[in-house]
């Protein structure tokens, strides 16, 4: 009997994912634990391995958003009959874990970040992807019906999109079953509203932009998550502190470490040294090595340092675990592996989990100084600029020294100014005398 391939839950809180592409075609042999398809979640795009061996008999969902537990393909023997239909609904066990989707239909609206598109939303996406004819879509349009309790009939995904876009769902016309409002109705209503909002007196060039001059980029799940989390971070009451660091001895140490490299080992970078030094300072200053969760502050005895990396789908922050206990070479190896997989789109969800602090380094772009936005729920983030030769006064004499600017952004709800300043002073001291951190 053919084995159903269901969309797995790859992390706590995951309720749906978007199938980007299949790595195997129908009729091709599949080995167990062989990459089968690429899945875009709210954190990363990753390859999902096959849990069974055989032949990929049928792909039920070629691409698009799918809820956890839904059948997306069948694997079996080459001579087996291909199952008919579009795949089963999520199992009872998965459905029991997805109460929030039912709540949206029955009682209270879902909160962003925890909501899950329901079965009808997936059907809705599948119908749209199947390219139904315009005539059929037009025929299906009716006035949005109202339930006995006075609420307009709409899918959970449509309700969430309407909330995000600030649209009164009662003003929309539904094209789903029995006139139910679905996601495409919300998107169409938003587009119509935007068109009406263009001022009649706007210059002709602004109203009639030649075709091909505007690039429309669809938001990936990762980009949507970035937008949501950074918007949350921007609402936090923060403060920034900046210091300049003399990097003379830090650069000398790095050169000595590079000179001792063995074949095949990752070359230590300034970012690796920053990670090691920051980790050492974090365990000395637990007030900064913290999460703010709304009703409590969590302070950690270990330093899991996140490194901001520009990946193809947007900014990601893979985490170097227990950086305070690792050698420079171990940190360099971890960083090289994480950054390489981030840029190849091969990160796993666990690579991004459990960070207690983040470093964002733009020095390689020649940026002298900048302010980084918090990475919630972390209470602090360190922004690092380029190291530049500058004149400084030492003992009444002007000398040229390699100086680097560091700016820490702190969530004032969790960290006081004195704590942030004391931490930054420790990082500065350790960079100027890096042997103290090794």
N, C-alpha and C positions, 0 to 999 in steps of 0.2 A: 504494500500500500504506500502511496506517495506520502512524503513527509511535508507538512506545511512549514514554510519559512515565515515566521512572524516577526514583526518589528520589535526588537528587544528594548528593554529599559536599560540604558547605559549609565544611569546615574540617578541619585535621589532627586525626586521632583520632576524628572523628565516625563512628559505626557505625550509628546509627539516629536517627529523628526521629518526632515525633508530628504527624500531620496534624490541624490544628484545624478548618479549614473550607475549602471550595472557594469561590472567588470567581466561578467560572463554572459553569453547569449543563450537563448533557448536552444536546446539540443546539445550544448557543450557539456563535457564531463566536469564534475566538481569534486574536489577532495575536501575532506573535513579539515577545518581551520585554514582553508585557503580563502584569501580575500574574495568576497562575492559582490559587494556593491559599496558605493560611497554614500555616507549619510551625513547630512548637515544638521547639527543640533544647535542649541542656543549657545554652545561654547566653542565647538570645533567642528571641522569636517573631517571625518575619519573613515577608514575602511572597516567594514564589518565582515567577520569571517563566517564561513558556512559551518553550520552545526551538524550537518549530515553529509554523507558521501553518495554520489550517484550522478544522474544527469539532470540538468536544469530543465525540467519538463515544460514549465510555463511561468512567465513573469506576469503577475496579476497587476502590479502597480509599477509602471515603467519609470515614473518620476513624480515629484510633487510631495506635498505634506501628507503624512500618514500618522495615525494615532498609534501609540504603543499597544502591542498585542494583536494588531490586525494582520491578516495573512497577506503577504506580498508576493509570494512565489511558491512553487512546488518542486521538490527534488525527489527523484525516484529512479526506478530501473528504466532502461531505454525502451522496453516493450510495454511499459505500463500505459494505461489510458490516462490522458490528460484530464484532470478534474475540470468540470464546467463551473461557470459562475465567476464572480469577482472576488472570491475569498471570503472567509468567515469573519464574523465580528470578533472583537477582543474576547479572550476567555473570561470566565466568571471571576477568576482570581485577579486578572488585570483590571476588569471593570470595577471590582470592589475597591481597588486602590485609586480609582479616578472619580471619587465622589464629587469633586469640585465641578466637574462638567455637568452633573445632574443638578447641582445647586443652581447653576446659572439658568436652567430651564424652569426650575420650580419656585425658587424663592429669592435668593440674593445674587447680585452680580458678582462675577469672579474678579479676583485681584490680578493685576498684570504680573506676569512672571510665574504664577502658579496655575493659570488657566490652561485647559486642554481642549482643542477642537474635538467635538464629538463625532459620532459615526456619520451623522448627516453632513457635517462639514467636509469629511473626507470624500463622501459620495459627491458632494458639491464640487470639490476640487477635481475629482475624477471626471465628472460630467463636463466641466469646462475644458479640461485637457483633451477630452474626446472630440472637441471641435464640433459641437452640435450646431446645426444650421441656424442662421439668423431667423428664419421663418418659425422654426420650432420654439426658439427662445422668446420671440415676440408673442407667440400664441400662449405661452405659459404665463405671461405677465398678467397679474390681477392685482386688485387692491389688497394690501396687506391685511389679512384677517386678524381679528381681535379675539383673544380667548375669553372664556367666561369671567376670569378674574380681572379683565380689563387690560392685560398686557398684550402687546403686539407679538404675533408669532414670528420668531426669528431664531436662527441657529446661534449657538454659543459664540462661534467665531465672529459672526456678524455683529453680535452685541458688543464684543470686545473691540472690534475695529471701529464701530460707531463711537464708543467711549473715547478711544484714542484720538479720533479725528474731530471730536466735538460735534457730532451729528445727532440730531433728534431722530431716532430710528422710526418714530411714528410718521415721519414725513416721507419715508421711502416707499417705493412700490416693489413688491416681492416677485421674484421669478422662479422661486423654488416650488416644491410640491404644495398644492393648495394655496399658492400665493405667499408661502413662507419667505421671509427675507433672508437671503444668503450673502456671503462675503462679497461676491461680485456686485450685488446691488448697492452695498455700502461704498465700494470703490467707484462705481459709476456715479453715485450721488455726490461723492467728494469731488470727482472730476468736473461734474456739471456746476457745482458750487464755485469751484476755482475759476471756471470759464466766465461765470456771471460776475465774479469779483474783479475782473480786469476793467479798470476805468475806461469809460467811453472816450475820454479825452486823451488817453495814452497815445504816444507817438505811433504812427503807423508801423514803424520798424519794430517796435516792441510788441505790437499786436499780431503782426504777420511775419514772424521770423522764418526765413527761408528753410526749407526742409534740409536736414542733414547737419545743421549747425548746433543743435541741442542734443546732448547725449543723455539718455535716460538710463539710470543705473538702478536695477532692482535691488532692494535691501536683502542681504542674506540674513539667515538667523543670527549669525555671529554679529553682523553690523547692527541689527536691531537690538541685540543684547548690549552692545557697546553704547548705543544711543540711550537706552533706558538707564543703564548703570551710571553713566557719566552725568545724566540729568539728575539722578538721585544725589550723586556726589556734589554737584554744583549747589545743591540746596543746603549742604552742611555748613555750619559756621566754622570757617577755617582761618588759620593764620600762617604766614610764611616767615622763615628765618634763613638768612644767607651768610655764608662765610667763604673766604678765599683760602685755599690750601697750597702750601709750598710742596710741590710734588717731586722735589729733587731726589730724596731717598727712595720714594715709592718707585720711581722710574728706574733707579739704579738696581733695586731689588728685582724688578721685573726682568731686566736685562740679564741678571745673574741666573734667574730661574730658567730663562729661555736658553741660556748657554749650557744648562745641565740637562736639557731635554734628551730623551731617548727616542729612537726611531718609532714613529707611529703615535707618539703622544701629542695631545692637543697643546698648542702654544698658549701660555698664560697671557691674558690681556689686562688692561687697566680695569676693565669691568669686573674681571675675576678678583682682582685685588680689592676693589670696592665692595664686592659681595662678601669677601672674607672679613674685611674690616668692619663693615656695617653689621654683620652677624655677631662679631665679637662685642660690639657696642650695644647691640640689642639685648643680649642676655644680661648686660650690666644695667640696662635701663628698661625694665619690663613695662614701664608706663607707656613707652613708645611702641613696644612690641605687642600691640593690642588690636582687638576688634571692638567696635562699638555696635551693639546689636539692638539698640533702641531702649531696652529696659535694663541693660547691664553692660559692663565692660569685661571682656575676657583678656587676661594677660597671660602670655605664654612663656614657658621656661626654655623653649627651644626657638631657633631662628630658621624659619622656612622662607627664604628670600626669593621673591618673584622678580623676573627680569623682563621688562617691557620689550617686545619684539614686533617689528612691523612685518606682518604676514600677508599673503595675497588677499585674504578675506577681511583683513583689518587687524587692529592691534590686539595681540594676545600676550598673556603674562604667564609663561611657564615657570614652574617653581623648583628651585634647588633646595631640597630637603636637608635639614640639619646642617646648614652651611657653617654654623659655629663649630662643628665637630670635624669638619673635613679639611684636608690639606688643600693648598693652592692647586696642586695638580689634579686632585679629585674634583674640585670645583670647576676647573678648566675643562675637564672631560665631560662633566655633566652639562655645562653650558654649551659646549660645542654640539653635543648630541641634541639637546632641546632646541637650540636655535636652528640647527639644520632641519630637524623634523618640522619645526614651526613654519619655515619657509617653503617646505615641500608639502605642507598641508597634511602631515602625518601625525600630529599630536593626538594623544588620547585624553579623555576627560580627566583622568587621574593626574596627568602632567600639570594641570592647571589648578588643582585643588589644594586647599589647606595652607595657602600662603599667609604669612603673618606681617609682611612688610614688602614694599616694592621699590625697585630702583629703575629710574628711567634715564638713560644716558644718550644725549644727543651730541656729545662732543665730536663724534666722527663726522658730523655734518658741519662742523665749524661754529656751532651755536655756543655763544659765550655764557649765557645765563637764561634760564626760563623757569616757569612755574608749572609743575605737574599737577594734574587733577587727581584727587583721591581715587583709590581702587577699593570701593566698599566691599565688605565691612571693615577693611583695614583702616587703622586710625592715622596712618602717616605714609608718605611717599617721598622719596629723595630724588630730586632732579639734578643731574650732573652735566656740566658744560665742558667745553674744550679746554685742554691744557695749553696755555700760551706763554711765551717768553715775555715777561714784563719787568720794568724796573721797580725795585723795592729798596728801602733804606734799612741797612743793617749796621749797627755800631757807628752811625754817622756817615756811613759810606753808601753810595748808590750801587746796587748790584742787580744783575739780570737773573731772574729766577723763573722756573716754570710754575705758573700759578693756575689753579683750577677752581672754578666757582661751584659751590653746592648750595642748593636751596631745598629746605624741607618744608613740606606742606603738612600741617597737623589739623586734625579734627578737634576743635576746642571743647567739644562735648566729652572727649576722653582724655585729652592731653592739655596740661597747663603750659604756659609759655616757658617757665623755668625748666620743666622736664624736657621740652623740645630743645631748648638751648643747651642744656647739659649733655643731651645725647649728641647733638651736632658738634659740640666741643670735643667729645670723646672720639668721634669719627675723624675730626681734624687732627687730633693728637696722634691717633694710630696711623693715619696716612703719612704724617710727617716723621713718625718713628715706627714703621711697619713691622719691625722685628717684635714689637710688643704684642702684636696680634697673632703671630705665628706660633 
